[in-house]
Every structure is written in structure tokens, then in C-alpha cells.
């Protein structure tokens, strides 16, 4: 079953689960320090995606999707 088109989905390759976390990241070689790119993650893929970004020094923060949306970012 496909998720509702209005429901944000996980950014992990092939995953169609609903996202519950936002991984905010920045590639310092490409982006200004204040710029934040985002990946979405389901519970299952949060750690894997965080590690992928973390080992590259890109990960800035991981926050619940509801909190990110409340920030109005």
C-alpha cells in the first residue's frame, strides 16, 4: 500500500515508510554554514542515514518531524 501523497516519506533508497525524523545537514564544501539541507527518515532508517551523513561531517541535527514542521523551516 502506498502512503498518502501528503505524507512525507523516508529518504532511504527504496523505503516508502512515513517519515518521523528530519536529518538536517550541510556540506561545508558546497553550502554556506547556515544552509540546511534535509533528509527524512523513518524509525528504521534514522540511524543508518545519520551515520552516513555523520561520517562525512555533514550531519548538523536530527529532530522529530513534528518539531521541524512547528519551527516553520
PDB file of N, CA, C, O and CB in Angstrom:
ATOM      1  N   UNK A   1       0.842  -1.184   0.000  1.00  0.00           N
ATOM      2  CA  UNK A   1       0.000   0.000   0.000  1.00  0.00           C
ATOM      3  C   UNK A   1       0.886   1.247   0.000  1.00  0.00           C
ATOM      4  O   UNK A   1       1.810   1.352   0.807  1.00  0.00           O
ATOM      5  CB  UNK A   1      -0.957  -0.002   1.223  1.00  0.00           C
ATOM      6  N   UNK A   2       0.614   2.173  -0.885  1.00  0.00           N
ATOM      7  CA  UNK A   2       1.378   3.409  -0.966  1.00  0.00           C
ATOM      8  C   UNK A   2       0.896   4.399   0.086  1.00  0.00           C
ATOM      9  O   UNK A   2      -0.291   4.439   0.411  1.00  0.00           O
ATOM     10  CB  UNK A   2       1.268   4.021  -2.367  1.00  0.00           C
ATOM     11  N   UNK A   3       1.822   5.201   0.621  1.00  0.00           N
ATOM     12  CA  UNK A   3       1.404   6.206   1.592  1.00  0.00           C
ATOM     13  C   UNK A   3       0.592   7.305   0.927  1.00  0.00           C
ATOM     14  O   UNK A   3       0.651   7.489  -0.289  1.00  0.00           O
ATOM     15  CB  UNK A   3       2.617   6.803   2.295  1.00  0.00           C
ATOM     16  N   UNK A   4      -0.152   8.021   1.724  1.00  0.00           N
ATOM     17  CA  UNK A   4      -0.893   9.188   1.256  1.00  0.00           C
ATOM     18  C   UNK A   4       0.111  10.151   0.624  1.00  0.00           C
ATOM     19  O   UNK A   4       1.175  10.370   1.201  1.00  0.00           O
ATOM     20  CB  UNK A   4      -1.689   9.877   2.431  1.00  0.00           C
ATOM     21  N   UNK A   5      -0.188  10.733  -0.541  1.00  0.00           N
ATOM     22  CA  UNK A   5       0.765  11.637  -1.193  1.00  0.00           C
ATOM     23  C   UNK A   5       1.130  12.863  -0.345  1.00  0.00           C
ATOM     24  O   UNK A   5       2.144  13.512  -0.601  1.00  0.00           O
ATOM     25  CB  UNK A   5       0.198  12.098  -2.509  1.00  0.00           C
ATOM     26  N   UNK A   6       0.319  13.174   0.644  1.00  0.00           N
ATOM     27  CA  UNK A   6       0.596  14.300   1.542  1.00  0.00           C
ATOM     28  C   UNK A   6       1.514  13.897   2.692  1.00  0.00           C
ATOM     29  O   UNK A   6       2.017  14.768   3.402  1.00  0.00           O
ATOM     30  CB  UNK A   6      -0.710  14.862   2.099  1.00  0.00           C
ATOM     31  N   UNK A   7       1.746  12.607   2.893  1.00  0.00           N
ATOM     32  CA  UNK A   7       2.577  12.122   3.985  1.00  0.00           C
ATOM     33  C   UNK A   7       4.037  12.100   3.559  1.00  0.00           C
ATOM     34  O   UNK A   7       4.380  11.439   2.579  1.00  0.00           O
ATOM     35  CB  UNK A   7       2.125  10.723   4.434  1.00  0.00           C
ATOM     36  N   UNK A   8       4.909  12.813   4.280  1.00  0.00           N
ATOM     37  CA  UNK A   8       6.334  12.766   3.953  1.00  0.00           C
ATOM     38  C   UNK A   8       6.870  11.339   4.128  1.00  0.00           C
ATOM     39  O   UNK A   8       6.524  10.659   5.094  1.00  0.00           O
ATOM     40  CB  UNK A   8       7.131  13.758   4.843  1.00  0.00           C
ATOM     41  N   UNK A   9       7.710  10.890   3.195  1.00  0.00           N
ATOM     42  CA  UNK A   9       8.250   9.533   3.266  1.00  0.00           C
ATOM     43  C   UNK A   9       9.754   9.562   3.491  1.00  0.00           C
ATOM     44  O   UNK A   9      10.422  10.557   3.213  1.00  0.00           O
ATOM     45  CB  UNK A   9       7.922   8.755   1.985  1.00  0.00           C
ATOM     46  N   UNK A  10      10.261   8.470   3.991  1.00  0.00           N
ATOM     47  CA  UNK A  10      11.671   8.280   4.295  1.00  0.00           C
ATOM     48  C   UNK A  10      12.524   8.469   3.032  1.00  0.00           C
ATOM     49  O   UNK A  10      12.122   8.082   1.935  1.00  0.00           O
ATOM     50  CB  UNK A  10      11.904   6.882   4.902  1.00  0.00           C
ATOM     51  N   UNK A  11      13.700   9.066   3.207  1.00  0.00           N
ATOM     52  CA  UNK A  11      14.627   9.310   2.099  1.00  0.00           C
ATOM     53  C   UNK A  11      15.524   8.115   1.782  1.00  0.00           C
ATOM     54  O   UNK A  11      16.257   8.143   0.794  1.00  0.00           O
ATOM     55  CB  UNK A  11      15.485  10.503   2.415  1.00  0.00           C
ATOM     56  N   UNK A  12      15.476   7.067   2.605  1.00  0.00           N
ATOM     57  CA  UNK A  12      16.311   5.891   2.344  1.00  0.00           C
ATOM     58  C   UNK A  12      15.884   5.243   1.029  1.00  0.00           C
ATOM     59  O   UNK A  12      14.694   5.146   0.729  1.00  0.00           O
ATOM     60  CB  UNK A  12      16.214   4.868   3.515  1.00  0.00           C
ATOM     61  N   UNK A  13      16.860   4.807   0.260  1.00  0.00           N
ATOM     62  CA  UNK A  13      16.590   4.210  -1.054  1.00  0.00           C
ATOM     63  C   UNK A  13      15.595   3.057  -0.941  1.00  0.00           C
ATOM     64  O   UNK A  13      15.803   2.109  -0.183  1.00  0.00           O
ATOM     65  CB  UNK A  13      17.898   3.715  -1.696  1.00  0.00           C
ATOM     66  N   UNK A  14      14.516   3.156  -1.705  1.00  0.00           N
ATOM     67  CA  UNK A  14      13.513   2.099  -1.761  1.00  0.00           C
ATOM     68  C   UNK A  14      12.514   2.090  -0.620  1.00  0.00           C
ATOM     69  O   UNK A  14      11.570   1.301  -0.646  1.00  0.00           O
ATOM     70  CB  UNK A  14      14.186   0.805  -1.801  1.00  0.00           C
ATOM     71  N   UNK A  15      12.691   2.935   0.372  1.00  0.00           N
ATOM     72  CA  UNK A  15      11.771   2.948   1.520  1.00  0.00           C
ATOM     73  C   UNK A  15      10.595   3.863   1.213  1.00  0.00           C
ATOM     74  O   UNK A  15      10.776   4.965   0.696  1.00  0.00           O
ATOM     75  CB  UNK A  15      12.499   3.413   2.820  1.00  0.00           C
ATOM     76  N   UNK A  16       9.412   3.411   1.526  1.00  0.00           N
ATOM     77  CA  UNK A  16       8.200   4.213   1.325  1.00  0.00           C
ATOM     78  C   UNK A  16       7.469   4.439   2.651  1.00  0.00           C
ATOM     79  O   UNK A  16       6.306   4.844   2.665  1.00  0.00           O
ATOM     80  CB  UNK A  16       7.262   3.523   0.312  1.00  0.00           C
ATOM     81  N   UNK A  17       8.162   4.174   3.766  1.00  0.00           N
ATOM     82  CA  UNK A  17       7.546   4.352   5.087  1.00  0.00           C
ATOM     83  C   UNK A  17       7.406   5.838   5.411  1.00  0.00           C
ATOM     84  O   UNK A  17       8.149   6.677   4.902  1.00  0.00           O
ATOM     85  CB  UNK A  17       8.382   3.641   6.181  1.00  0.00           C
ATOM     86  N   UNK A  18       6.452   6.132   6.252  1.00  0.00           N
ATOM     87  CA  UNK A  18       6.241   7.516   6.686  1.00  0.00           C
ATOM     88  C   UNK A  18       7.459   8.015   7.456  1.00  0.00           C
ATOM     89  O   UNK A  18       8.013   7.301   8.292  1.00  0.00           O
ATOM     90  CB  UNK A  18       4.968   7.630   7.559  1.00  0.00           C
ATOM     91  N   UNK A  19       7.864   9.230   7.169  1.00  0.00           N
ATOM     92  CA  UNK A  19       8.992   9.844   7.868  1.00  0.00           C
ATOM     93  C   UNK A  19       8.554  10.314   9.245  1.00  0.00           C
ATOM     94  O   UNK A  19       7.444  10.818   9.413  1.00  0.00           O
ATOM     95  CB  UNK A  19       9.569  11.023   7.055  1.00  0.00           C
ATOM     96  N   UNK A  20       9.433  10.145  10.233  1.00  0.00           N
ATOM     97  CA  UNK A  20       9.160  10.642  11.579  1.00  0.00           C
ATOM     98  C   UNK A  20      10.308  11.506  12.105  1.00  0.00           C
ATOM     99  O   UNK A  20      10.194  12.111  13.171  1.00  0.00           O
ATOM    100  CB  UNK A  20       8.911   9.472  12.529  1.00  0.00           C
ATOM    101  N   UNK A  21      11.418  11.566  11.354  1.00  0.00           N
ATOM    102  CA  UNK A  21      12.582  12.366  11.752  1.00  0.00           C
ATOM    103  C   UNK A  21      13.055  13.213  10.579  1.00  0.00           C
ATOM    104  O   UNK A  21      12.885  12.837   9.420  1.00  0.00           O
ATOM    105  CB  UNK A  21      13.730  11.459  12.257  1.00  0.00           C
ATOM    106  N   UNK A  22      13.650  14.362  10.892  1.00  0.00           N
ATOM    107  CA  UNK A  22      14.320  15.196   9.902  1.00  0.00           C
ATOM    108  C   UNK A  22      15.801  15.211  10.249  1.00  0.00           C
ATOM    109  O   UNK A  22      16.179  15.499  11.384  1.00  0.00           O
ATOM    110  CB  UNK A  22      13.723  16.651   9.867  1.00  0.00           C
ATOM    111  N   UNK A  23      16.635  14.899   9.264  1.00  0.00           N
ATOM    112  CA  UNK A  23      18.076  14.966   9.423  1.00  0.00           C
ATOM    113  C   UNK A  23      18.531  16.216   8.680  1.00  0.00           C
ATOM    114  O   UNK A  23      18.507  16.262   7.450  1.00  0.00           O
ATOM    115  CB  UNK A  23      18.794  13.662   8.884  1.00  0.00           C
ATOM    116  N   UNK A  24      18.940  17.217   9.429  1.00  0.00           N
ATOM    117  CA  UNK A  24      19.401  18.469   8.840  1.00  0.00           C
ATOM    118  C   UNK A  24      20.907  18.364   8.642  1.00  0.00           C
ATOM    119  O   UNK A  24      21.644  17.995   9.556  1.00  0.00           O
ATOM    120  CB  UNK A  24      19.029  19.701   9.738  1.00  0.00           C
ATOM    121  N   UNK A  25      21.349  18.696   7.431  1.00  0.00           N
ATOM    122  CA  UNK A  25      22.770  18.534   7.124  1.00  0.00           C
ATOM    123  C   UNK A  25      23.268  19.661   6.245  1.00  0.00           C
ATOM    124  O   UNK A  25      22.494  20.464   5.723  1.00  0.00           O
ATOM    125  CB  UNK A  25      23.023  17.193   6.444  1.00  0.00           C
ATOM    126  N   UNK A  26      24.576  19.698   6.099  1.00  0.00           N
ATOM    127  CA  UNK A  26      25.226  20.750   5.340  1.00  0.00           C
ATOM    128  C   UNK A  26      26.577  20.222   4.870  1.00  0.00           C
ATOM    129  O   UNK A  26      27.344  19.682   5.667  1.00  0.00           O
ATOM    130  CB  UNK A  26      25.386  22.053   6.191  1.00  0.00           C
ATOM    131  N   UNK A  27      26.870  20.373   3.584  1.00  0.00           N
ATOM    132  CA  UNK A  27      28.183  20.037   3.050  1.00  0.00           C
ATOM    133  C   UNK A  27      28.996  21.331   3.038  1.00  0.00           C
ATOM    134  O   UNK A  27      28.753  22.203   2.203  1.00  0.00           O
ATOM    135  CB  UNK A  27      28.085  19.391   1.603  1.00  0.00           C
ATOM    136  N   UNK A  28      29.959  21.466   3.956  1.00  0.00           N
ATOM    137  CA  UNK A  28      30.681  22.731   4.075  1.00  0.00           C
ATOM    138  C   UNK A  28      31.495  23.105   2.841  1.00  0.00           C
ATOM    139  O   UNK A  28      31.875  24.266   2.689  1.00  0.00           O
ATOM    140  CB  UNK A  28      31.586  22.671   5.253  1.00  0.00           C
ATOM    141  N   UNK A  29      31.767  22.164   1.973  1.00  0.00           N
ATOM    142  CA  UNK A  29      32.499  22.477   0.741  1.00  0.00           C
ATOM    143  C   UNK A  29      31.593  23.113  -0.308  1.00  0.00           C
ATOM    144  O   UNK A  29      32.068  23.737  -1.256  1.00  0.00           O
ATOM    145  CB  UNK A  29      33.138  21.213   0.172  1.00  0.00           C
ATOM    146  N   UNK A  30      30.288  22.948  -0.127  1.00  0.00           N
ATOM    147  CA  UNK A  30      29.326  23.421  -1.123  1.00  0.00           C
ATOM    148  C   UNK A  30      28.394  24.504  -0.578  1.00  0.00           C
ATOM    149  O   UNK A  30      28.032  25.433  -1.300  1.00  0.00           O
ATOM    150  CB  UNK A  30      28.504  22.257  -1.633  1.00  0.00           C
ATOM    151  N   UNK A  31      28.005  24.387   0.695  1.00  0.00           N
ATOM    152  CA  UNK A  31      26.977  25.259   1.268  1.00  0.00           C
ATOM    153  C   UNK A  31      27.553  26.263   2.266  1.00  0.00           C
ATOM    154  O   UNK A  31      28.580  26.010   2.896  1.00  0.00           O
ATOM    155  CB  UNK A  31      25.909  24.420   1.947  1.00  0.00           C
ATOM    156  N   UNK A  32      26.882  27.394   2.399  1.00  0.00           N
ATOM    157  CA  UNK A  32      27.233  28.345   3.442  1.00  0.00           C
ATOM    158  C   UNK A  32      26.923  27.713   4.798  1.00  0.00           C
ATOM    159  O   UNK A  32      26.071  26.827   4.871  1.00  0.00           O
ATOM    160  CB  UNK A  32      26.464  29.693   3.260  1.00  0.00           C
ATOM    161  N   UNK A  33      27.591  28.142   5.874  1.00  0.00           N
ATOM    162  CA  UNK A  33      27.426  27.498   7.182  1.00  0.00           C
ATOM    163  C   UNK A  33      25.994  27.433   7.698  1.00  0.00           C
ATOM    164  O   UNK A  33      25.631  26.472   8.376  1.00  0.00           O
ATOM    165  CB  UNK A  33      28.250  28.210   8.176  1.00  0.00           C
ATOM    166  N   UNK A  34      25.174  28.437   7.393  1.00  0.00           N
ATOM    167  CA  UNK A  34      23.798  28.444   7.911  1.00  0.00           C
ATOM    168  C   UNK A  34      22.818  27.623   7.067  1.00  0.00           C
ATOM    169  O   UNK A  34      21.701  27.356   7.510  1.00  0.00           O
ATOM    170  CB  UNK A  34      23.301  29.864   7.999  1.00  0.00           C
ATOM    171  N   UNK A  35      23.218  27.228   5.877  1.00  0.00           N
ATOM    172  CA  UNK A  35      22.335  26.462   4.987  1.00  0.00           C
ATOM    173  C   UNK A  35      22.068  25.074   5.558  1.00  0.00           C
ATOM    174  O   UNK A  35      22.985  24.425   6.061  1.00  0.00           O
ATOM    175  CB  UNK A  35      22.952  26.344   3.577  1.00  0.00           C
ATOM    176  N   UNK A  36      20.821  24.614   5.486  1.00  0.00           N
ATOM    177  CA  UNK A  36      20.457  23.272   5.944  1.00  0.00           C
ATOM    178  C   UNK A  36      19.696  22.554   4.841  1.00  0.00           C
ATOM    179  O   UNK A  36      18.637  23.003   4.403  1.00  0.00           O
ATOM    180  CB  UNK A  36      19.607  23.334   7.243  1.00  0.00           C
ATOM    181  N   UNK A  37      20.244  21.449   4.405  1.00  0.00           N
ATOM    182  CA  UNK A  37      19.558  20.521   3.513  1.00  0.00           C
ATOM    183  C   UNK A  37      18.888  19.509   4.440  1.00  0.00           C
ATOM    184  O   UNK A  37      19.296  19.366   5.593  1.00  0.00           O
ATOM    185  CB  UNK A  37      20.558  19.823   2.463  1.00  0.00           C
ATOM    186  N   UNK A  38      17.869  18.808   3.954  1.00  0.00           N
ATOM    187  CA  UNK A  38      17.196  17.847   4.823  1.00  0.00           C
ATOM    188  C   UNK A  38      16.962  16.516   4.125  1.00  0.00           C
ATOM    189  O   UNK A  38      16.692  16.448   2.926  1.00  0.00           O
ATOM    190  CB  UNK A  38      15.876  18.412   5.302  1.00  0.00           C
ATOM    191  N   UNK A  39      17.075  15.484   4.909  1.00  0.00           N
ATOM    192  CA  UNK A  39      16.627  14.152   4.534  1.00  0.00           C
ATOM    193  C   UNK A  39      15.578  13.782   5.563  1.00  0.00           C
ATOM    194  O   UNK A  39      15.637  14.215   6.714  1.00  0.00           O
ATOM    195  CB  UNK A  39      17.820  13.099   4.483  1.00  0.00           C
ATOM    196  N   UNK A  40      14.626  12.984   5.142  1.00  0.00           N
ATOM    197  CA  UNK A  40      13.600  12.473   6.051  1.00  0.00           C
ATOM    198  C   UNK A  40      13.901  11.017   6.354  1.00  0.00           C
ATOM    199  O   UNK A  40      14.443  10.299   5.514  1.00  0.00           O
ATOM    200  CB  UNK A  40      12.173  12.629   5.444  1.00  0.00           C
ATOM    201  N   UNK A  41      13.549  10.584   7.553  1.00  0.00           N
ATOM    202  CA  UNK A  41      13.832   9.203   7.936  1.00  0.00           C
ATOM    203  C   UNK A  41      12.689   8.595   8.727  1.00  0.00           C
ATOM    204  O   UNK A  41      12.068   9.244   9.569  1.00  0.00           O
ATOM    205  CB  UNK A  41      15.112   9.134   8.746  1.00  0.00           C
ATOM    206  N   UNK A  42      12.429   7.325   8.430  1.00  0.00           N
ATOM    207  CA  UNK A  42      11.510   6.550   9.261  1.00  0.00           C
ATOM    208  C   UNK A  42      12.329   6.081  10.471  1.00  0.00           C
ATOM    209  O   UNK A  42      13.543   6.281  10.519  1.00  0.00           O
ATOM    210  CB  UNK A  42      10.864   5.318   8.456  1.00  0.00           C
ATOM    211  N   UNK A  43      11.669   5.467  11.427  1.00  0.00           N
ATOM    212  CA  UNK A  43      12.374   4.987  12.620  1.00  0.00           C
ATOM    213  C   UNK A  43      13.461   3.978  12.251  1.00  0.00           C
ATOM    214  O   UNK A  43      14.560   4.014  12.805  1.00  0.00           O
ATOM    215  CB  UNK A  43      11.381   4.353  13.608  1.00  0.00           C
ATOM    216  N   UNK A  44      13.158   3.086  11.322  1.00  0.00           N
ATOM    217  CA  UNK A  44      14.094   2.027  10.934  1.00  0.00           C
ATOM    218  C   UNK A  44      15.381   2.569  10.303  1.00  0.00           C
ATOM    219  O   UNK A  44      16.453   2.004  10.521  1.00  0.00           O
ATOM    220  CB  UNK A  44      13.419   1.080   9.965  1.00  0.00           C
ATOM    221  N   UNK A  45      15.293   3.649   9.530  1.00  0.00           N
ATOM    222  CA  UNK A  45      16.456   4.146   8.792  1.00  0.00           C
ATOM    223  C   UNK A  45      17.137   5.371   9.418  1.00  0.00           C
ATOM    224  O   UNK A  45      18.136   5.855   8.887  1.00  0.00           O
ATOM    225  CB  UNK A  45      16.040   4.484   7.402  1.00  0.00           C
ATOM    226  N   UNK A  46      16.616   5.869  10.522  1.00  0.00           N
ATOM    227  CA  UNK A  46      17.195   7.066  11.135  1.00  0.00           C
ATOM    228  C   UNK A  46      18.676   6.890  11.456  1.00  0.00           C
ATOM    229  O   UNK A  46      19.489   7.749  11.115  1.00  0.00           O
ATOM    230  CB  UNK A  46      16.437   7.421  12.402  1.00  0.00           C
ATOM    231  N   UNK A  47      19.023   5.812  12.092  1.00  0.00           N
ATOM    232  CA  UNK A  47      20.417   5.591  12.496  1.00  0.00           C
ATOM    233  C   UNK A  47      21.331   5.429  11.283  1.00  0.00           C
ATOM    234  O   UNK A  47      22.413   6.015  11.238  1.00  0.00           O
ATOM    235  CB  UNK A  47      20.520   4.352  13.396  1.00  0.00           C
ATOM    236  N   UNK A  48      20.907   4.646  10.311  1.00  0.00           N
ATOM    237  CA  UNK A  48      21.729   4.425   9.110  1.00  0.00           C
ATOM    238  C   UNK A  48      21.992   5.737   8.368  1.00  0.00           C
ATOM    239  O   UNK A  48      23.134   6.036   8.017  1.00  0.00           O
ATOM    240  CB  UNK A  48      21.039   3.419   8.166  1.00  0.00           C
ATOM    241  N   UNK A  49      20.947   6.511   8.132  1.00  0.00           N
ATOM    242  CA  UNK A  49      21.121   7.780   7.424  1.00  0.00           C
ATOM    243  C   UNK A  49      21.947   8.767   8.248  1.00  0.00           C
ATOM    244  O   UNK A  49      22.753   9.516   7.695  1.00  0.00           O
ATOM    245  CB  UNK A  49      19.758   8.390   7.087  1.00  0.00           C
ATOM    246  N   UNK A  50      21.748   8.771   9.563  1.00  0.00           N
ATOM    247  CA  UNK A  50      22.536   9.637  10.441  1.00  0.00           C
ATOM    248  C   UNK A  50      24.014   9.281  10.375  1.00  0.00           C
ATOM    249  O   UNK A  50      24.868  10.166  10.314  1.00  0.00           O
ATOM    250  CB  UNK A  50      22.036   9.536  11.885  1.00  0.00           C
ATOM    251  N   UNK A  51      24.318   7.986  10.387  1.00  0.00           N
ATOM    252  CA  UNK A  51      25.714   7.553  10.306  1.00  0.00           C
ATOM    253  C   UNK A  51      26.320   7.931   8.962  1.00  0.00           C
ATOM    254  O   UNK A  51      27.464   8.384   8.914  1.00  0.00           O
ATOM    255  CB  UNK A  51      25.822   6.039  10.525  1.00  0.00           C
ATOM    256  N   UNK A  52      25.584   7.757   7.877  1.00  0.00           N
ATOM    257  CA  UNK A  52      26.068   8.105   6.544  1.00  0.00           C
ATOM    258  C   UNK A  52      26.486   9.573   6.493  1.00  0.00           C
ATOM    259  O   UNK A  52      27.569   9.900   6.008  1.00  0.00           O
ATOM    260  CB  UNK A  52      24.988   7.819   5.485  1.00  0.00           C
ATOM    261  N   UNK A  53      25.620  10.454   6.995  1.00  0.00           N
ATOM    262  CA  UNK A  53      25.933  11.873   6.995  1.00  0.00           C
ATOM    263  C   UNK A  53      27.003  12.213   8.034  1.00  0.00           C
ATOM    264  O   UNK A  53      27.860  13.065   7.797  1.00  0.00           O
ATOM    265  CB  UNK A  53      24.673  12.686   7.255  1.00  0.00           C
ATOM    266  N   UNK A  54      26.946  11.546   9.176  1.00  0.00           N
ATOM    267  CA  UNK A  54      27.874  11.827  10.265  1.00  0.00           C
ATOM    268  C   UNK A  54      29.323  11.533   9.935  1.00  0.00           C
ATOM    269  O   UNK A  54      30.199  12.332  10.266  1.00  0.00           O
ATOM    270  CB  UNK A  54      27.485  11.048  11.457  1.00  0.00           C
ATOM    271  N   UNK A  55      29.599  10.411   9.293  1.00  0.00           N
ATOM    272  CA  UNK A  55      30.992  10.074   8.978  1.00  0.00           C
ATOM    273  C   UNK A  55      31.590  11.055   7.980  1.00  0.00           C
ATOM    274  O   UNK A  55      32.812  11.168   7.883  1.00  0.00           O
ATOM    275  CB  UNK A  55      31.083   8.652   8.425  1.00  0.00           C
ATOM    276  N   UNK A  56      30.762  11.753   7.249  1.00  0.00           N
ATOM    277  CA  UNK A  56      31.233  12.752   6.286  1.00  0.00           C
ATOM    278  C   UNK A  56      31.322  14.147   6.904  1.00  0.00           C
ATOM    279  O   UNK A  56      31.784  15.095   6.269  1.00  0.00           O
ATOM    280  CB  UNK A  56      30.311  12.783   5.073  1.00  0.00           C
ATOM    281  N   UNK A  57      30.869  14.251   8.153  1.00  0.00           N
ATOM    282  CA  UNK A  57      30.881  15.541   8.837  1.00  0.00           C
ATOM    283  C   UNK A  57      29.773  16.472   8.388  1.00  0.00           C
ATOM    284  O   UNK A  57      29.859  17.682   8.598  1.00  0.00           O
ATOM    285  CB  UNK A  57      32.196  16.208   8.628  1.00  0.00           C
ATOM    286  N   UNK A  58      28.730  15.926   7.772  1.00  0.00           N
ATOM    287  CA  UNK A  58      27.641  16.743   7.238  1.00  0.00           C
ATOM    288  C   UNK A  58      26.479  16.922   8.213  1.00  0.00           C
ATOM    289  O   UNK A  58      25.798  17.946   8.162  1.00  0.00           O
ATOM    290  CB  UNK A  58      27.132  16.132   5.968  1.00  0.00           C
ATOM    291  N   UNK A  59      26.235  15.960   9.092  1.00  0.00           N
ATOM    292  CA  UNK A  59      25.043  15.976   9.948  1.00  0.00           C
ATOM    293  C   UNK A  59      25.121  17.101  10.973  1.00  0.00           C
ATOM    294  O   UNK A  59      26.110  17.225  11.695  1.00  0.00           O
ATOM    295  CB  UNK A  59      24.875  14.625  10.661  1.00  0.00           C
ATOM    296  N   UNK A  60      24.080  17.913  11.034  1.00  0.00           N
ATOM    297  CA  UNK A  60      24.014  19.024  11.984  1.00  0.00           C
ATOM    298  C   UNK A  60      23.063  18.724  13.134  1.00  0.00           C
ATOM    299  O   UNK A  60      23.365  19.019  14.290  1.00  0.00           O
ATOM    300  CB  UNK A  60      23.579  20.300  11.275  1.00  0.00           C
ATOM    301  N   UNK A  61      21.897  18.127  12.809  1.00  0.00           N
ATOM    302  CA  UNK A  61      20.948  17.771  13.864  1.00  0.00           C
ATOM    303  C   UNK A  61      19.906  16.796  13.339  1.00  0.00           C
ATOM    304  O   UNK A  61      19.642  16.712  12.140  1.00  0.00           O
ATOM    305  CB  UNK A  61      20.265  19.026  14.422  1.00  0.00           C
ATOM    306  N   UNK A  62      19.321  16.059  14.285  1.00  0.00           N
ATOM    307  CA  UNK A  62      18.211  15.149  13.992  1.00  0.00           C
ATOM    308  C   UNK A  62      17.077  15.565  14.923  1.00  0.00           C
ATOM    309  O   UNK A  62      17.244  15.608  16.141  1.00  0.00           O
ATOM    310  CB  UNK A  62      18.615  13.613  14.193  1.00  0.00           C
ATOM    311  N   UNK A  63      15.934  15.866  14.339  1.00  0.00           N
ATOM    312  CA  UNK A  63      14.785  16.305  15.137  1.00  0.00           C
ATOM    313  C   UNK A  63      13.528  15.574  14.674  1.00  0.00           C
ATOM    314  O   UNK A  63      13.427  15.174  13.514  1.00  0.00           O
ATOM    315  CB  UNK A  63      14.590  17.843  15.030  1.00  0.00           C
ATOM    316  N   UNK A  64      12.575  15.402  15.582  1.00  0.00           N
ATOM    317  CA  UNK A  64      11.304  14.820  15.161  1.00  0.00           C
ATOM    318  C   UNK A  64      10.656  15.689  14.074  1.00  0.00           C
ATOM    319  O   UNK A  64      10.734  16.917  14.118  1.00  0.00           O
ATOM    320  CB  UNK A  64      10.350  14.666  16.372  1.00  0.00           C
ATOM    321  N   UNK A  65      10.026  15.041  13.115  1.00  0.00           N
ATOM    322  CA  UNK A  65       9.377  15.751  12.016  1.00  0.00           C
ATOM    323  C   UNK A  65       8.385  16.789  12.524  1.00  0.00           C
ATOM    324  O   UNK A  65       8.334  17.901  11.998  1.00  0.00           O
ATOM    325  CB  UNK A  65       8.670  14.766  11.100  1.00  0.00           C
ATOM    326  N   UNK A  66       7.599  16.444  13.534  1.00  0.00           N
ATOM    327  CA  UNK A  66       6.601  17.392  14.068  1.00  0.00           C
ATOM    328  C   UNK A  66       7.278  18.651  14.594  1.00  0.00           C
ATOM    329  O   UNK A  66       6.778  19.757  14.390  1.00  0.00           O
ATOM    330  CB  UNK A  66       5.770  16.733  15.194  1.00  0.00           C
ATOM    331  N   UNK A  67       8.424  18.487  15.274  1.00  0.00           N
ATOM    332  CA  UNK A  67       9.144  19.648  15.807  1.00  0.00           C
ATOM    333  C   UNK A  67       9.677  20.520  14.665  1.00  0.00           C
ATOM    334  O   UNK A  67       9.586  21.746  14.717  1.00  0.00           O
ATOM    335  CB  UNK A  67      10.308  19.192  16.724  1.00  0.00           C
ATOM    336  N   UNK A  68      10.235  19.873  13.632  1.00  0.00           N
ATOM    337  CA  UNK A  68      10.764  20.605  12.474  1.00  0.00           C
ATOM    338  C   UNK A  68       9.662  21.421  11.796  1.00  0.00           C
ATOM    339  O   UNK A  68       9.855  22.584  11.442  1.00  0.00           O
ATOM    340  CB  UNK A  68      11.399  19.627  11.460  1.00  0.00           C
ATOM    341  N   UNK A  69       8.500  20.782  11.626  1.00  0.00           N
ATOM    342  CA  UNK A  69       7.379  21.483  11.000  1.00  0.00           C
ATOM    343  C   UNK A  69       6.888  22.633  11.865  1.00  0.00           C
ATOM    344  O   UNK A  69       6.478  23.670  11.345  1.00  0.00           O
ATOM    345  CB  UNK A  69       6.234  20.516  10.727  1.00  0.00           C
ATOM    346  N   UNK A  70       6.925  22.456  13.197  1.00  0.00           N
ATOM    347  CA  UNK A  70       6.493  23.511  14.109  1.00  0.00           C
ATOM    348  C   UNK A  70       7.423  24.721  14.043  1.00  0.00           C
ATOM    349  O   UNK A  70       7.001  25.850  14.295  1.00  0.00           O
ATOM    350  CB  UNK A  70       6.429  22.977  15.540  1.00  0.00           C
ATOM    351  N   UNK A  71       8.688  24.480  13.703  1.00  0.00           N
ATOM    352  CA  UNK A  71       9.656  25.577  13.558  1.00  0.00           C
ATOM    353  C   UNK A  71       9.344  26.436  12.333  1.00  0.00           C
ATOM    354  O   UNK A  71       9.758  27.593  12.254  1.00  0.00           O
ATOM    355  CB  UNK A  71      11.084  25.017  13.453  1.00  0.00           C
ATOM    356  N   UNK A  72       8.610  25.858  11.379  1.00  0.00           N
ATOM    357  CA  UNK A  72       8.285  26.584  10.167  1.00  0.00           C
ATOM    358  C   UNK A  72       9.460  26.690   9.219  1.00  0.00           C
ATOM    359  O   UNK A  72       9.543  27.621   8.418  1.00  0.00           O
ATOM    360  CB  UNK A  72       7.791  27.949  10.509  1.00  0.00           C
ATOM    361  N   UNK A  73      10.360  25.743   9.310  1.00  0.00           N
ATOM    362  CA  UNK A  73      11.572  25.759   8.472  1.00  0.00           C
ATOM    363  C   UNK A  73      11.239  25.305   7.078  1.00  0.00           C
ATOM    364  O   UNK A  73      12.120  25.248   6.220  1.00  0.00           O
ATOM    365  CB  UNK A  73      12.674  24.866   9.067  1.00  0.00           C
TER     366      UNK A  73
END
